[in-house]
Amino acid sequence: MGGRERELLLDAFDSGWIAPGGPHVRAFEEEFIEKLDCGHAVSLSSGTAALHLALEMLGVGPGDEVLVSSLTFASSVFAIRYVGATPVFVDSDPSTWTLAPGLLENHFGRSGAKPAALIAVDVYGQCADYDPLRELCLRHGIPLIEDASQALGARYRDAAAGTLGDLGAFSFNGNKIITTGGGGMLVSRRREWIERARKLASNSRDTAPHYEHSSIGYNYALSNLPAALGRAQLRALDDQVARRRANNAGYRDRLADVEGISFMPEASYGVSTHWLTAILIDPAVFGADREAVRSHLASRGIESRPLLKPMHLQPVFAELPALGGEVSEGLFAAGLCLPSGSNLDSGQLDRVCDTLLEARGRRLANEGADA
Ligand SMILES: *Cc1c(COP(=O)(O)O)cnc(C)c1O
């Protein structure tokens, strides 16, 4: 948070317009549309709400099948359950870690039932491969939702992340690249979807002086205070992306010659934000496994986290169908997200990398001691 955030937040506060809606809400949406060239946008209380409404706009419901990346945060899948549909998990492509188009091709060709939608997730700030995905979806008449919750500011060829599908969802949760303290955005080039989503998000109020409702709605609207924060954060987006990319480059420089450590590949079709810097650790070569490294970092006060646990391995989704799974399982087993905050300095990067390398010696020393 910077001075601009404070200024706009106080402006909203002093205006007395706290909620619902308000001038900062409209301005946030307009500035977001302009920044991303995304057609239309409605700001919401969370990214999960954006995904839920995206599925509602497509009329997805009970009995429908929705394909979704297995390597994602659970909200992408929760939204599918909210509308009563059945998720089918799709494994990652090892060259991008995002959803593997080849698996879909087989599934679309084979299955009799037509999926009601595909949710492609832009993992850790890297876009999925939308040329083949869009071609496949178009050919089979399947609507595409882009979950760009982790990828605001990324590019796929000439387009902004979040604008590649029929609908795009963003999150401004506290851990995302920009935050409103909690919030989200649904975007589409189809005005009628966004207007309908806006109404559903405001308790589905009909136009009338009294409270009139002709459909079930949700309380999903974003209020004026977080929208004010969002406007200031959006202005700093390019700088935030540059910092995340600089973190990634800094880690790559420092760990380039370390055998047994590799980085999430950056696909040539786009520009990742490197929202989080993720590495893979080959225990046989590096000399310590992911958990040994993570706990050594933690013992030195450095927080890191295993890669996203694939959805097909989650207890809550254990019974659900999946296409492949070995690739994301391997990523989860070996993957670690390093500290990636926008305010890391080079001394801190040095300390993370030095400590990470110590883990190797320690693990070998421990093994020696055990023997
Ligand atoms: C964070 C996240 C969400 C959910 O966003 P919230 O704003 O926390 O509801 C959905 N999908 C992915 C991939 C995310 O990372």
The ligand as an ORCA input file, in Angstrom:
! r2SCAN-3c Opt
* xyz 0 1
  C      -7.447    -16.677     -5.298
  C      -8.028    -17.530     -6.351
  C      -9.414    -17.644     -6.526
  C     -10.418    -17.070     -5.572
  O     -10.346    -15.720     -5.377
  P     -10.971    -15.077     -4.036
  O     -10.952    -13.625     -4.322
  O     -10.078    -15.472     -2.915
  O     -12.357    -15.614     -3.886
  C      -9.882    -18.393     -7.592
  N      -9.048    -19.026     -8.426
  C      -7.713    -18.948     -8.279
  C      -6.844    -19.645     -9.275
  C      -7.158    -18.210     -7.230
  O      -5.833    -18.172     -7.090
*
